[in-house]
Amino acid sequence: MGEELNRPDPDQLLLQVEQMEETGAGKLKVFFGYAAGVGKTYGMLKAAKKQVALGKQVILGYIEPHVRPDTLALMEGFERIPTKKLHYKNMQLEEFDLDAALALAPDLILVDELAHTNVIGSRNKKRYQDIEELLRAGIDVYTTVNVQHLESLNDIIEEISQIRVQETVPDSFLSHAEMKLIDIEPEELLSRLKEGKIYRPERARKAMNHFFTKENLKLLREIAIRKAADHISMDNRIEDVYKEKRVHVRLLTCIHHLDQQGAEKCIRWTARLANAFHGEWVVLIVEKSDEETSEEEQQKRKANQVLAERLGAEVVTLIGDQPVEVITQYAKLTSVTDIIVGKYRHRFGHFKWLKQDIEDELMKRLNHVELHIIPLAEQEPRLKKEKASFKQLIPKKILLVDLFKTVGLLIAATLLSEVVTYLGIGDQNVIIVYLLFVVMISRVTTGYFYGVLASGISVILFNWFFVEPLNSLTVYKPGYPITLLIMLIGALFTSNIMIRLKNQARDSIEKEHQMSVLYDLNKSLLSTRNLTKIVQLTNEYLVQAIERSVIFYTEKPHAQQQLNILTYQNKQDYQALASGDEQGVANWVFNNHKIAGFGTDTLMGAKGHYFPVISQGKVLAVIGILIDKKQPLTYEQQNFLKMLTSQLSLALERQRLAAEQQQIMVENEKEKMRGNLLRAISHDLRTPLTGILGASSVLLEEEQQLPAELKKSLLTDMKEDAEWLIRMVENLLSVTRIDEGTMKVKKTPEAVEEVVGAAVGKIRKRFKGQSLTVKVPEELLMIPMDGTLIEQVLINLIENAIKHARSKEPVMITVKKKPDFAIFEVSDDGIGIAKERVPVLFQQLGEAREDIPVDSSRGMGIGLSICKTIVTAHGGTIEAVNKAQGGAVFRFSLPIKEGATS
């Protein structure tokens, strides 16, 4: 029973397979080994030979130059891509030509040395990024890598080999790859090394004395086999199926108190643990509000953040003066299950009793959380940091303004103390006055220096002016030295507290400003439905928040129709962001779904930093920010951009769905109109076709018996019905072209009297018993129009009045001249128009009329919709109203001059 419950859902498995097939991405196969010379390239070439035998196009993209005869022999017969020549430091280097590989687009390409770092000037910094582009283009890739190049194992390899491997690959890159372990015995590898099959003799001897020792190779082999086994077990897991059934694991790594090497070790250790447990993990950095970090410290911190993100961590930076308290609160709020901290062994036992270590305090506060302690090197960077903190008290540049403020307030404190002494209030109040002014100095100045300076000087001033003997630093009274010491400590503490409060208030204001910007943007985006307005709104908030020029792409820059809005601060910024090279970077981001440009590992020579706005795996937009090389984006600004991007993606996704929904509604309306058109045409065509069929049948069957006059009458009716059908079809075709925009109305000056006369003449031939009254202006009225179409409008309106008025009274046709328009009216004295029909009377291909039988006379309503289309195409308007005394009036207007609008 338990096995049945744990069995994966077949439908879900099928869905996963379909999703993988729909992605269209290429497949990656990695030939994995524990050292150079185990046969990775040889195994890759042999596997490629099999693919050639299966009929696939296989190309050698880049194979590391080898002196091994067996490998060179296998390379024969393959098509090769010439390497790309790049100049670097007076040297000509050869690199893999990514653009040539993408242009050829083979079924399979072989690219050796996955962890290789490209020469400066290449599009990507690392070769695995080149391979990512190949995979996105749908090209299968074979590549090779050794275990020492995996990022998460970098510190372990260094401990084993005592060599720091600089070229690494993120473990996440291999998570979806097929891994083939290439393995030989260490003894055999050493034998091949001695025989010169791997390196040249002099290099081989050096390698055997350092990296290629038997002990190192055994350990590396063990690690590689375990890594390959872990990878295979991960491939056999179905994460989405078992995700809900796994025990929740959330890891937290604290690195704020560590140096660069210790932080990297903790990050990599947590990455391996998270990979084993398939859990989430966070790297937490706690910054003090009053901490001033040097540029070197900022670079190290950024390197740690980049490393953590490459290994799949979420990096969180919090501000607080009590790191343990901040960590405790964050762990409780986010349900952390394990905390990882690094610990140095104390070189000396001093000060141990003054302050507990972070791990001891965490154990007291979080007894339900597992604590993992990573032993670090035998050093105590905290002592160095404490010594450096004294140097930080003295600012690099003393501001005269702050110095004058300090001196002025101390003079004011002394004068006020003289007043207090004169009034005989007491020495203790003098101390309070000085403490108050020390707080004020700490409030109005910047940094610790002026507060500490004011604390020391205030004690000296108090001793000089208010402690006997006066005007001397000597103290006779027994208790005053203690008083002065307490005063100094109190002044320092109050100064320190005030500065911390001020810094915390400043940080709170900055955070509040960012949150208010995000809140205002989110509120504005919720009320905005137009894509152009969304782009303009986002640009305004971005420029306001980061004070840099911004360009926003909603489509690929190389597309013919695009919405690119550039908000720039000066002409130079506009020229920089609008250049063709920058558009090429934005186009690359659209295609590859990754950030690029200045400050990244891809297209680093760009002037802007470009990042995609992604929703459900689709790039909805790309935003470019112009970067000043002297002022790159800070980590806080990058986090702000991430939060803004998440909100923007929701707005763009909502806009895209709304546009798709609108398109669906339009298509549905077109289908509805098409159905109504077919019903209307079938009705309007049935009557004349039936008349033609009946008259022709009578003529064929009773030709000899029919009198001549009757024959002539039948033929006349057939001719009129045929002419009506021709006009109907021609009008339908004309109206269809007008609606689709494939035909423009050809206007020529026409005399209104002639057009009306032609329409009335045709009506009188068809309705001989109907009385018509015509009234047109006495003067010649010329209007630009398509005479044939306007004539058809009049015919349709008069015919509609005759058929539906149900009155024997004459139908009146009137033309009136206005300053800019000519008004045409067709009125009758019949039963009028039903009120519910007035709003939809001219509806395009209107609804079928249920009150009219299918066999009734032609004129189901399609004629009126045709009239509206023709009149609108002429720039006029049409309407229908009921007359007060009975009957209806159909009225339309045409502009007398071109360009006039109603």
VENVEN-V354596 format. One record per residue. N is the residue number from 1. RES is the residue in one letter. SS is DSSP state (@ for helix, = for strand, . for the rest). NEAR is the number of other ideal C-beta (glycine too) atoms within 10 Angstrom. Layout:
BEGIN
N:RES:SS:NEAR ; N:RES:SS:NEAR
END
This chain:
BEGIN
1:M:.:4 ; 2:G:@:6 ; 3:E:@:6 ; 4:E:@:6 ; 5:L:@:7 ; 6:N:@:9 ; 7:R:.:9 ; 8:P:.:12 ; 9:D:.:11 ; 10:P:@:8 ; 11:D:@:8 ; 12:Q:@:12 ; 13:L:@:13 ; 14:L:@:10 ; 15:L:@:12 ; 16:Q:@:15 ; 17:V:@:10 ; 18:E:@:9 ; 19:Q:@:9 ; 20:M:@:12 ; 21:E:@:8 ; 22:E:@:8 ; 23:T:@:11 ; 24:G:.:9 ; 25:A:.:16 ; 26:G:.:18 ; 27:K:.:15 ; 28:L:=:21 ; 29:K:=:18 ; 30:V:=:24 ; 31:F:=:26 ; 32:F:=:27 ; 33:G:=:27 ; 34:Y:.:27 ; 35:A:.:22 ; 36:A:.:18 ; 37:G:.:21 ; 38:V:.:27 ; 39:G:.:20 ; 40:K:@:26 ; 41:T:@:27 ; 42:Y:@:19 ; 43:G:@:19 ; 44:M:@:24 ; 45:L:@:25 ; 46:K:@:13 ; 47:A:@:16 ; 48:A:@:22 ; 49:K:@:12 ; 50:K:@:10 ; 51:Q:@:16 ; 52:V:@:14 ; 53:A:@:9 ; 54:L:.:9 ; 55:G:.:7 ; 56:K:.:13 ; 57:Q:.:13 ; 58:V:=:23 ; 59:I:=:20 ; 60:L:=:19 ; 61:G:=:26 ; 62:Y:=:23 ; 63:I:.:22 ; 64:E:.:12 ; 65:P:.:7 ; 66:H:.:15 ; 67:V:.:11 ; 68:R:.:16 ; 69:P:@:9 ; 70:D:@:13 ; 71:T:@:17 ; 72:L:@:13 ; 73:A:@:11 ; 74:L:@:19 ; 75:M:@:15 ; 76:E:.:7 ; 77:G:.:9 ; 78:F:.:15 ; 79:E:=:10 ; 80:R:=:12 ; 81:I:.:21 ; 82:P:.:8 ; 83:T:.:15 ; 84:K:=:18 ; 85:K:=:11 ; 86:L:=:15 ; 87:H:=:11 ; 88:Y:=:12 ; 89:K:.:7 ; 90:N:.:5 ; 91:M:=:8 ; 92:Q:=:9 ; 93:L:=:16 ; 94:E:=:13 ; 95:E:=:18 ; 96:F:.:24 ; 97:D:.:19 ; 98:L:@:23 ; 99:D:@:11 ; 100:A:@:14 ; 101:A:@:23 ; 102:L:@:15 ; 103:A:@:9 ; 104:L:@:15 ; 105:A:.:13 ; 106:P:.:18 ; 107:D:.:16 ; 108:L:=:21 ; 109:I:=:26 ; 110:L:=:28 ; 111:V:=:25 ; 112:D:.:23 ; 113:E:.:20 ; 114:L:.:26 ; 115:A:.:21 ; 116:H:.:21 ; 117:T:=:15 ; 118:N:.:20 ; 119:V:.:18 ; 120:I:.:13 ; 121:G:.:13 ; 122:S:.:23 ; 123:R:.:18 ; 124:N:=:23 ; 125:K:.:17 ; 126:K:=:21 ; 127:R:@:25 ; 128:Y:@:22 ; 129:Q:@:20 ; 130:D:@:27 ; 131:I:@:28 ; 132:E:@:21 ; 133:E:@:20 ; 134:L:@:24 ; 135:L:@:19 ; 136:R:@:17 ; 137:A:.:15 ; 138:G:.:13 ; 139:I:.:22 ; 140:D:=:19 ; 141:V:=:22 ; 142:Y:=:27 ; 143:T:=:29 ; 144:T:=:27 ; 145:V:=:26 ; 146:N:=:23 ; 147:V:@:22 ; 148:Q:@:26 ; 149:H:@:20 ; 150:L:=:26 ; 151:E:@:21 ; 152:S:@:23 ; 153:L:@:22 ; 154:N:@:18 ; 155:D:@:20 ; 156:I:@:19 ; 157:I:@:23 ; 158:E:@:16 ; 159:E:@:9 ; 160:I:@:19 ; 161:S:@:19 ; 162:Q:.:10 ; 163:I:.:12 ; 164:R:.:9 ; 165:V:.:18 ; 166:Q:.:9 ; 167:E:.:15 ; 168:T:.:21 ; 169:V:=:22 ; 170:P:.:18 ; 171:D:@:20 ; 172:S:@:14 ; 173:F:@:22 ; 174:L:@:20 ; 175:S:.:12 ; 176:H:.:13 ; 177:A:.:20 ; 178:E:=:14 ; 179:M:=:18 ; 180:K:=:17 ; 181:L:=:21 ; 182:I:.:19 ; 183:D:.:14 ; 184:I:.:17 ; 185:E:.:12 ; 186:P:@:20 ; 187:E:@:11 ; 188:E:@:11 ; 189:L:@:24 ; 190:L:@:19 ; 191:S:@:12 ; 192:R:@:18 ; 193:L:@:22 ; 194:K:@:14 ; 195:E:.:10 ; 196:G:.:13 ; 197:K:.:17 ; 198:I:.:21 ; 199:Y:.:18 ; 200:R:.:9 ; 201:P:@:11 ; 202:E:@:8 ; 203:R:@:12 ; 204:A:@:20 ; 205:R:@:13 ; 206:K:@:12 ; 207:A:@:18 ; 208:M:@:15 ; 209:N:@:9 ; 210:H:.:11 ; 211:F:.:19 ; 212:F:.:24 ; 213:T:.:16 ; 214:K:@:12 ; 215:E:@:10 ; 216:N:@:20 ; 217:L:@:23 ; 218:K:@:15 ; 219:L:@:18 ; 220:L:@:24 ; 221:R:@:21 ; 222:E:@:12 ; 223:I:@:18 ; 224:A:@:23 ; 225:I:@:15 ; 226:R:@:11 ; 227:K:@:22 ; 228:A:@:20 ; 229:A:@:11 ; 230:D:@:14 ; 231:H:@:19 ; 232:I:@:12 ; 233:S:@:9 ; 234:M:@:15 ; 235:D:@:13 ; 236:N:.:6 ; 237:R:.:12 ; 238:I:.:13 ; 239:E:@:10 ; 240:D:@:13 ; 241:V:@:15 ; 242:Y:@:12 ; 243:K:@:10 ; 244:E:@:6 ; 245:K:@:8 ; 246:R:.:12 ; 247:V:.:7 ; 248:H:.:8 ; 249:V:.:17 ; 250:R:=:17 ; 251:L:=:22 ; 252:L:=:25 ; 253:T:=:29 ; 254:C:=:26 ; 255:I:.:26 ; 256:H:.:20 ; 257:H:.:19 ; 258:L:.:23 ; 259:D:.:19 ; 260:Q:@:16 ; 261:Q:@:16 ; 262:G:@:20 ; 263:A:@:26 ; 264:E:@:22 ; 265:K:@:22 ; 266:C:@:26 ; 267:I:@:28 ; 268:R:@:23 ; 269:W:@:18 ; 270:T:@:27 ; 271:A:@:27 ; 272:R:@:18 ; 273:L:@:18 ; 274:A:@:23 ; 275:N:@:20 ; 276:A:@:11 ; 277:F:@:16 ; 278:H:.:13 ; 279:G:.:17 ; 280:E:=:18 ; 281:W:=:24 ; 282:V:=:20 ; 283:V:=:27 ; 284:L:=:23 ; 285:I:=:21 ; 286:V:=:23 ; 287:E:=:17 ; 288:K:.:16 ; 289:S:.:17 ; 290:D:.:17 ; 291:E:.:15 ; 292:E:.:13 ; 293:T:.:13 ; 294:S:.:10 ; 295:E:@:7 ; 296:E:@:9 ; 297:E:@:15 ; 298:Q:@:12 ; 299:Q:@:12 ; 300:K:@:17 ; 301:R:@:19 ; 302:K:@:14 ; 303:A:@:13 ; 304:N:@:21 ; 305:Q:@:21 ; 306:V:@:13 ; 307:L:@:21 ; 308:A:@:25 ; 309:E:@:13 ; 310:R:@:18 ; 311:L:.:21 ; 312:G:.:16 ; 313:A:.:22 ; 314:E:=:12 ; 315:V:=:19 ; 316:V:=:14 ; 317:T:=:15 ; 318:L:=:14 ; 319:I:=:17 ; 320:G:.:17 ; 321:D:.:15 ; 322:Q:.:12 ; 323:P:@:20 ; 324:V:@:20 ; 325:E:@:13 ; 326:V:@:18 ; 327:I:@:25 ; 328:T:@:19 ; 329:Q:@:14 ; 330:Y:@:18 ; 331:A:@:23 ; 332:K:@:13 ; 333:L:@:8 ; 334:T:.:15 ; 335:S:.:10 ; 336:V:.:23 ; 337:T:.:18 ; 338:D:=:20 ; 339:I:=:24 ; 340:I:=:22 ; 341:V:=:21 ; 342:G:=:26 ; 343:K:=:16 ; 344:Y:.:18 ; 345:R:.:10 ; 346:H:.:14 ; 347:R:.:10 ; 348:F:.:8 ; 349:G:.:7 ; 350:H:.:9 ; 351:F:.:11 ; 352:K:.:10 ; 353:W:.:7 ; 354:L:.:6 ; 355:K:.:10 ; 356:Q:.:13 ; 357:D:.:16 ; 358:I:@:19 ; 359:E:@:16 ; 360:D:@:11 ; 361:E:@:17 ; 362:L:@:21 ; 363:M:@:14 ; 364:K:@:10 ; 365:R:@:14 ; 366:L:.:18 ; 367:N:.:8 ; 368:H:.:8 ; 369:V:.:18 ; 370:E:=:12 ; 371:L:=:14 ; 372:H:=:17 ; 373:I:=:13 ; 374:I:=:18 ; 375:P:=:11 ; 376:L:.:19 ; 377:A:.:12 ; 378:E:.:9 ; 379:Q:.:14 ; 380:E:.:13 ; 381:P:@:17 ; 382:R:@:15 ; 383:L:@:14 ; 384:K:@:11 ; 385:K:@:14 ; 386:E:@:11 ; 387:K:@:9 ; 388:A:@:12 ; 389:S:@:12 ; 390:F:@:8 ; 391:K:@:7 ; 392:Q:@:17 ; 393:L:@:12 ; 394:I:.:12 ; 395:P:.:14 ; 396:K:.:6 ; 397:K:.:5 ; 398:I:.:12 ; 399:L:.:14 ; 400:L:@:8 ; 401:V:@:10 ; 402:D:@:18 ; 403:L:@:14 ; 404:F:@:10 ; 405:K:@:18 ; 406:T:@:23 ; 407:V:@:14 ; 408:G:@:13 ; 409:L:@:21 ; 410:L:@:20 ; 411:I:@:12 ; 412:A:@:13 ; 413:A:@:24 ; 414:T:@:20 ; 415:L:@:11 ; 416:L:@:16 ; 417:S:@:24 ; 418:E:@:14 ; 419:V:@:10 ; 420:V:@:18 ; 421:T:@:16 ; 422:Y:@:8 ; 423:L:.:9 ; 424:G:.:6 ; 425:I:.:14 ; 426:G:.:11 ; 427:D:@:15 ; 428:Q:@:9 ; 429:N:@:13 ; 430:V:@:23 ; 431:I:@:21 ; 432:I:@:16 ; 433:V:@:22 ; 434:Y:@:25 ; 435:L:@:19 ; 436:L:@:14 ; 437:F:@:23 ; 438:V:@:32 ; 439:V:@:19 ; 440:M:@:17 ; 441:I:@:27 ; 442:S:@:27 ; 443:R:@:15 ; 444:V:@:15 ; 445:T:.:23 ; 446:T:.:15 ; 447:G:.:19 ; 448:Y:.:21 ; 449:F:@:18 ; 450:Y:@:24 ; 451:G:@:26 ; 452:V:@:19 ; 453:L:@:22 ; 454:A:@:28 ; 455:S:@:24 ; 456:G:@:13 ; 457:I:@:19 ; 458:S:@:26 ; 459:V:@:24 ; 460:I:@:13 ; 461:L:@:18 ; 462:F:@:24 ; 463:N:@:19 ; 464:W:@:13 ; 465:F:@:14 ; 466:F:@:17 ; 467:V:.:21 ; 468:E:.:10 ; 469:P:.:9 ; 470:L:.:9 ; 471:N:.:6 ; 472:S:.:11 ; 473:L:.:10 ; 474:T:.:8 ; 475:V:.:15 ; 476:Y:.:9 ; 477:K:.:9 ; 478:P:.:7 ; 479:G:.:8 ; 480:Y:@:16 ; 481:P:@:12 ; 482:I:@:9 ; 483:T:@:18 ; 484:L:@:18 ; 485:L:@:11 ; 486:I:@:12 ; 487:M:@:22 ; 488:L:@:16 ; 489:I:@:12 ; 490:G:@:17 ; 491:A:@:27 ; 492:L:@:18 ; 493:F:@:13 ; 494:T:@:17 ; 495:S:@:25 ; 496:N:@:16 ; 497:I:@:13 ; 498:M:@:17 ; 499:I:@:22 ; 500:R:@:16 ; 501:L:@:15 ; 502:K:@:18 ; 503:N:@:19 ; 504:Q:@:16 ; 505:A:@:11 ; 506:R:@:11 ; 507:D:@:15 ; 508:S:@:12 ; 509:I:@:10 ; 510:E:@:12 ; 511:K:@:12 ; 512:E:@:11 ; 513:H:@:12 ; 514:Q:@:17 ; 515:M:@:12 ; 516:S:@:10 ; 517:V:@:18 ; 518:L:@:17 ; 519:Y:@:12 ; 520:D:@:13 ; 521:L:@:22 ; 522:N:@:16 ; 523:K:@:10 ; 524:S:@:16 ; 525:L:@:21 ; 526:L:@:12 ; 527:S:.:8 ; 528:T:.:18 ; 529:R:.:13 ; 530:N:.:10 ; 531:L:@:17 ; 532:T:@:11 ; 533:K:@:14 ; 534:I:@:22 ; 535:V:@:22 ; 536:Q:@:15 ; 537:L:@:19 ; 538:T:@:27 ; 539:N:@:19 ; 540:E:@:14 ; 541:Y:@:20 ; 542:L:@:23 ; 543:V:@:16 ; 544:Q:@:13 ; 545:A:@:18 ; 546:I:@:17 ; 547:E:.:9 ; 548:R:.:20 ; 549:S:.:24 ; 550:V:=:24 ; 551:I:=:26 ; 552:F:=:22 ; 553:Y:=:26 ; 554:T:.:19 ; 555:E:.:16 ; 556:K:.:17 ; 557:P:.:20 ; 558:H:.:12 ; 559:A:.:13 ; 560:Q:.:6 ; 561:Q:.:5 ; 562:Q:.:12 ; 563:L:.:13 ; 564:N:=:18 ; 565:I:=:15 ; 566:L:=:16 ; 567:T:=:20 ; 568:Y:.:19 ; 569:Q:.:13 ; 570:N:.:9 ; 571:K:@:8 ; 572:Q:@:11 ; 573:D:@:20 ; 574:Y:@:16 ; 575:Q:@:12 ; 576:A:@:20 ; 577:L:@:24 ; 578:A:.:14 ; 579:S:.:14 ; 580:G:@:8 ; 581:D:@:12 ; 582:E:@:22 ; 583:Q:@:19 ; 584:G:@:15 ; 585:V:@:25 ; 586:A:@:27 ; 587:N:@:18 ; 588:W:@:20 ; 589:V:@:28 ; 590:F:@:19 ; 591:N:@:14 ; 592:N:@:18 ; 593:H:.:13 ; 594:K:.:20 ; 595:I:.:18 ; 596:A:=:28 ; 597:G:=:24 ; 598:F:.:21 ; 599:G:.:16 ; 600:T:.:19 ; 601:D:.:16 ; 602:T:=:23 ; 603:L:.:22 ; 604:M:.:16 ; 605:G:.:11 ; 606:A:.:25 ; 607:K:.:20 ; 608:G:=:26 ; 609:H:=:23 ; 610:Y:=:27 ; 611:F:=:20 ; 612:P:=:23 ; 613:V:=:25 ; 614:I:=:18 ; 615:S:=:20 ; 616:Q:.:8 ; 617:G:.:7 ; 618:K:=:13 ; 619:V:=:19 ; 620:L:=:19 ; 621:A:=:25 ; 622:V:=:26 ; 623:I:=:24 ; 624:G:=:29 ; 625:I:=:22 ; 626:L:=:23 ; 627:I:.:19 ; 628:D:=:11 ; 629:K:.:8 ; 630:K:.:5 ; 631:Q:=:9 ; 632:P:.:13 ; 633:L:.:17 ; 634:T:.:12 ; 635:Y:@:15 ; 636:E:@:12 ; 637:Q:@:16 ; 638:Q:@:16 ; 639:N:@:15 ; 640:F:@:19 ; 641:L:@:20 ; 642:K:@:10 ; 643:M:@:15 ; 644:L:@:22 ; 645:T:@:18 ; 646:S:@:13 ; 647:Q:@:17 ; 648:L:@:26 ; 649:S:@:19 ; 650:L:@:15 ; 651:A:@:23 ; 652:L:@:22 ; 653:E:@:16 ; 654:R:@:16 ; 655:Q:@:19 ; 656:R:@:15 ; 657:L:@:11 ; 658:A:@:12 ; 659:A:@:12 ; 660:E:@:10 ; 661:Q:@:10 ; 662:Q:@:10 ; 663:Q:@:10 ; 664:I:@:10 ; 665:M:@:10 ; 666:V:@:10 ; 667:E:@:10 ; 668:N:@:10 ; 669:E:@:12 ; 670:K:@:11 ; 671:E:@:10 ; 672:K:@:12 ; 673:M:@:17 ; 674:R:@:11 ; 675:G:@:12 ; 676:N:@:20 ; 677:L:@:17 ; 678:L:@:11 ; 679:R:@:17 ; 680:A:@:23 ; 681:I:@:16 ; 682:S:@:12 ; 683:H:@:22 ; 684:D:@:21 ; 685:L:@:15 ; 686:R:@:15 ; 687:T:@:18 ; 688:P:@:19 ; 689:L:@:15 ; 690:T:@:12 ; 691:G:@:18 ; 692:I:@:18 ; 693:L:@:12 ; 694:G:@:13 ; 695:A:@:19 ; 696:S:@:13 ; 697:S:@:10 ; 698:V:@:15 ; 699:L:@:15 ; 700:L:@:8 ; 701:E:@:10 ; 702:E:.:12 ; 703:E:.:9 ; 704:Q:.:5 ; 705:Q:.:8 ; 706:L:.:15 ; 707:P:.:8 ; 708:A:@:7 ; 709:E:@:8 ; 710:L:@:13 ; 711:K:@:15 ; 712:K:@:11 ; 713:S:@:13 ; 714:L:@:19 ; 715:L:@:13 ; 716:T:@:12 ; 717:D:@:16 ; 718:M:@:18 ; 719:K:@:12 ; 720:E:@:16 ; 721:D:@:20 ; 722:A:@:14 ; 723:E:@:14 ; 724:W:@:20 ; 725:L:@:16 ; 726:I:@:10 ; 727:R:@:16 ; 728:M:@:20 ; 729:V:@:12 ; 730:E:@:13 ; 731:N:@:22 ; 732:L:@:16 ; 733:L:@:11 ; 734:S:@:20 ; 735:V:@:23 ; 736:T:@:13 ; 737:R:@:14 ; 738:I:@:19 ; 739:D:@:15 ; 740:E:@:8 ; 741:G:.:7 ; 742:T:.:8 ; 743:M:.:14 ; 744:K:.:10 ; 745:V:.:17 ; 746:K:.:11 ; 747:K:.:19 ; 748:T:=:10 ; 749:P:=:9 ; 750:E:=:19 ; 751:A:=:14 ; 752:V:@:22 ; 753:E:@:17 ; 754:E:@:13 ; 755:V:@:23 ; 756:V:@:21 ; 757:G:@:15 ; 758:A:@:16 ; 759:A:@:25 ; 760:V:@:19 ; 761:G:@:11 ; 762:K:@:20 ; 763:I:@:20 ; 764:R:@:14 ; 765:K:@:11 ; 766:R:@:16 ; 767:F:.:15 ; 768:K:.:7 ; 769:G:.:7 ; 770:Q:.:15 ; 771:S:.:12 ; 772:L:=:18 ; 773:T:=:12 ; 774:V:=:14 ; 775:K:=:11 ; 776:V:.:21 ; 777:P:.:13 ; 778:E:.:6 ; 779:E:.:7 ; 780:L:.:10 ; 781:L:.:16 ; 782:M:=:13 ; 783:I:=:24 ; 784:P:=:17 ; 785:M:=:26 ; 786:D:.:19 ; 787:G:@:19 ; 788:T:@:16 ; 789:L:@:24 ; 790:I:@:27 ; 791:E:@:22 ; 792:Q:@:23 ; 793:V:@:29 ; 794:L:@:23 ; 795:I:@:21 ; 796:N:@:24 ; 797:L:@:25 ; 798:I:@:26 ; 799:E:@:23 ; 800:N:@:22 ; 801:A:@:25 ; 802:I:@:23 ; 803:K:@:15 ; 804:H:@:18 ; 805:A:@:20 ; 806:R:.:10 ; 807:S:.:15 ; 808:K:.:10 ; 809:E:.:13 ; 810:P:.:13 ; 811:V:=:26 ; 812:M:=:19 ; 813:I:=:23 ; 814:T:=:17 ; 815:V:=:20 ; 816:K:=:15 ; 817:K:=:15 ; 818:K:.:10 ; 819:P:.:6 ; 820:D:.:13 ; 821:F:=:21 ; 822:A:=:21 ; 823:I:=:14 ; 824:F:=:26 ; 825:E:=:16 ; 826:V:=:25 ; 827:S:=:21 ; 828:D:.:24 ; 829:D:.:18 ; 830:G:.:20 ; 831:I:.:14 ; 832:G:.:20 ; 833:I:.:18 ; 834:A:.:10 ; 835:K:@:8 ; 836:E:@:7 ; 837:R:@:15 ; 838:V:@:15 ; 839:P:.:8 ; 840:V:.:13 ; 841:L:.:19 ; 842:F:.:21 ; 843:Q:.:15 ; 844:Q:.:17 ; 845:L:.:24 ; 846:G:.:20 ; 847:E:.:14 ; 848:A:.:14 ; 849:R:.:15 ; 850:E:.:6 ; 851:D:.:7 ; 852:I:.:14 ; 853:P:.:9 ; 854:V:.:11 ; 855:D:.:9 ; 856:S:.:14 ; 857:S:.:14 ; 858:R:.:20 ; 859:G:.:20 ; 860:M:.:22 ; 861:G:.:24 ; 862:I:@:24 ; 863:G:@:21 ; 864:L:@:22 ; 865:S:@:22 ; 866:I:@:24 ; 867:C:@:25 ; 868:K:@:21 ; 869:T:@:22 ; 870:I:@:25 ; 871:V:@:22 ; 872:T:@:18 ; 873:A:@:19 ; 874:H:.:22 ; 875:G:.:19 ; 876:G:.:24 ; 877:T:=:15 ; 878:I:=:21 ; 879:E:=:13 ; 880:A:=:19 ; 881:V:=:13 ; 882:N:=:15 ; 883:K:.:13 ; 884:A:.:6 ; 885:Q:.:7 ; 886:G:.:14 ; 887:G:.:20 ; 888:A:=:22 ; 889:V:=:18 ; 890:F:=:25 ; 891:R:=:17 ; 892:F:=:27 ; 893:S:=:22 ; 894:L:=:25 ; 895:P:=:20 ; 896:I:.:17 ; 897:K:.:9 ; 898:E:.:8 ; 899:G:.:7 ; 900:A:.:14 ; 901:T:.:9 ; 902:S:.:13
END
